Amino acid sequence: MIVRIMGEGQWKLADSHFVELNKLDDELLAEMESGDEGGFRRTLNALLDAVRRLGAPLPDEALEPSELILPAPEASLDEVREMLSDEGLIPG
């Protein structure tokens, strides 16, 4: 799976990491629904850190289609809310 973090680049992750990312996505969705800005910020950073830790960065010149696009670390709660589907940032 190719994951893009807006403003940073792309990472290639094994599909086996999807479960961990989806758990963080579920937490993020719950925090957004409750308006928990502090929890949202912590969980967004944990989600992005997990992608960076578990994935292999692709070279900047690589133009792979991203299967998943995540917001930049500094994205606001409202900006991320606009990116969400009913299933969160990570469908499935």
N, C-alpha and C positions, 0 to 999 in steps of 0.2 A: 504494500500500500504506500502511495506517495502522499505525504502530508506537507502542506504549505503553511508556514506561519507568516502572516502578512507583514511585509517590511523586513523579513529576515531571510527567507529562502525556503528550500525544500529538503525533506528528510525521507529516506526510504525505511519503512518499518515492516517487520514481519507481521503477518495477519494475527499471529498468536498474541500480540500486544494489544489488540483491539479491546479485549476484556478490561484491561487496566484503564485504558483511555476512556472507555464507555462509562466505567464507574465514576471517574472524575467528572465526566460530562454530566452524569445524572446529579451529582452533588452541585455542580455549577448551576444547573437548571433550577434546582430547589432553592438555592440562595438568591437567584435572580427573581424567582416568583415571590419570595418573602421580602425582597428589598434589602437583603443583608450585604451591604457594600463591602465590608471588611472580609466576610467569608467569600464573597464573589472574587475579590482581588487575590486572596490566598489560593483559592481553587483554580482560578485561571492560570496563575503562575505555576502551580503544581502540574497542571495539564500540559502547559508549554514545556516545562522542565522535563516531564516524562517523554515527550516527543524528542527533545534534544538528547536525553540520556539513552533512550532505547533505539533511536534511529541512527542511520548513517547519513551525514549531510551529503547532498548532491552538489556537484560543482555549480558555481553561479551560471556558467554557460549552458548547463543542462536545461532543456525545455520539455520536461516530462509533464503530462497532464496530471494535475493534482486530484486525487480522489477525495481529499478532505482539505478544507481551507479553514484555518483557525485565525482568530483575531490577533493583532499585535498585543504585546504585553501591556501597553499603556491604554488600550481601548477602554472606553467608559462602559458602564453597565448598560446605558441606552444604546450605544453602538453595537454591543454584543447582542442585545435583545433583538435588534433589527436583523441580525444574521441567523437567528434561531429558527428552527422548524419546531413542530410540536414534539419532536424527538430529541431536541437539543442540538448541539453543534455536530454531533456524530450520529448519523442516522443508523438505526438498526437496533 
